[in-house]
Amino acid sequence: MLRQDVIAFLEERFPQALAEPWDRTGLQVGPLDAPCRRALVALDLDLGLVPTLQGVDLLITHHPLLFRPLDRLLPGTPLGDKVRALLAGGAACYAVHTPYDVARGGLGEVLADLLGLHGPRPLVPRGRLIKLVVFVPESHADAVAAAVFAAGAGQIGRYGHCSFRAPGTGTFLPGEGTRPYIGAIGREERVDEVRLETVVPAERLTQALSALRAAHPYEEVAYDVYPLENAAAWHGLGRVGDLLQETPAREVVARLACALEASGPRSTYGDLDRPVRRVAICGGDGGDLWQDAFTAGAELYLTGEIGYHQGLEAAESGLAVAALGHRETERPFVGHVAGLLREQFPSLEVIAA
């Protein structure tokens, strides 16, 4: 397999279109059109990992190695030594970062699963929705619908295969040089067709259109694409959900710290002895999201780090808060992504750093 095959799989699950505008996610160093036999997954490329790069074809990190614009890149500096090691070994470095944080099935839901939250939903929804309308013969409506659904269309909340269909009559006159599926050149044709409507996340539109064209019987496919103002709640930062039963906030914090193999919270604010049921969580630096947690009805907000004044204000608003460390709350990325790659590519040697 090639490195780009591995990256295509990751981008299918964690689309680059979901990256925050300020992020520097994606390919950092090296080529992707080369064989991939061994991959290393790490939160960061620390200097201590440089010796581990020997024999590695693809390094996948959460945080970007190259984040800020560079004036110079010098040997003997930490960054210079890291880049030199990558280039010397011919390895590529790819960062997943905020697409992983935001995407459904990414960090937010991994953390929510560790807590056992019921019905987790994005704390701050991200993404845009597109309405896709296509006109298709009745005989092929089911096949076309199945194709676009498989490509990511038709999802509304936790409901899949959502569409609307209305019958109608399509007309067309095949011109010279055409190869009509129905009808004859030079004669107007009328066909019983279905107007098939569904919604597509903007980041999945290209795949949905490719699937549509492949499944549609016509030589020229008639379809419309409409941008929508509807909020897309499929992806988003953080998650909020409910525990199965009320639990003292302190016990919830301890449970998460244990699951993360963290020593305990770095800082806490508010009443951690109160029983809570609705919990919000965001890995990394989630201090700015405490108000979203409060608005969502959360009684406890868990994150990696939060500013002192943010924590005080949250506590004064009645929200209990615990920060368990930036690295600690993002660390599940390593095991999760390594597991996904091992399952998808059995022949690929995957090392979790």
Secondary structure as GFF3:
##gff-version 3
##sequence-region A 1 353
A	DSSP	alpha_helix	3	13	.	.	.	ID=ss1
A	DSSP	three_ten_helix	16	18	.	.	.	ID=ss2
A	DSSP	beta_strand	26	29	.	.	.	ID=ss3
A	DSSP	beta_strand	38	42	.	.	.	ID=ss4
A	DSSP	three_ten_helix	47	53	.	.	.	ID=ss5
A	DSSP	beta_strand	58	61	.	.	.	ID=ss6
A	DSSP	alpha_helix	78	89	.	.	.	ID=ss7
A	DSSP	beta_strand	92	95	.	.	.	ID=ss8
A	DSSP	alpha_helix	97	102	.	.	.	ID=ss9
A	DSSP	alpha_helix	107	115	.	.	.	ID=ss10
A	DSSP	beta_strand	118	126	.	.	.	ID=ss11
A	DSSP	beta_strand	129	137	.	.	.	ID=ss12
A	DSSP	three_ten_helix	138	140	.	.	.	ID=ss13
A	DSSP	alpha_helix	141	150	.	.	.	ID=ss14
A	DSSP	beta_strand	164	172	.	.	.	ID=ss15
A	DSSP	beta_strand	189	201	.	.	.	ID=ss16
A	DSSP	three_ten_helix	202	204	.	.	.	ID=ss17
A	DSSP	alpha_helix	205	215	.	.	.	ID=ss18
A	DSSP	beta_strand	223	227	.	.	.	ID=ss19
A	DSSP	beta_strand	235	248	.	.	.	ID=ss20
A	DSSP	alpha_helix	249	259	.	.	.	ID=ss21
A	DSSP	beta_strand	267	269	.	.	.	ID=ss22
A	DSSP	beta_strand	275	285	.	.	.	ID=ss23
A	DSSP	three_ten_helix	287	289	.	.	.	ID=ss24
A	DSSP	alpha_helix	290	295	.	.	.	ID=ss25
A	DSSP	beta_strand	300	305	.	.	.	ID=ss26
A	DSSP	alpha_helix	308	316	.	.	.	ID=ss27
A	DSSP	beta_strand	320	323	.	.	.	ID=ss28
A	DSSP	alpha_helix	326	330	.	.	.	ID=ss29
A	DSSP	alpha_helix	332	344	.	.	.	ID=ss30
A	DSSP	beta_strand	349	352	.	.	.	ID=ss31
###
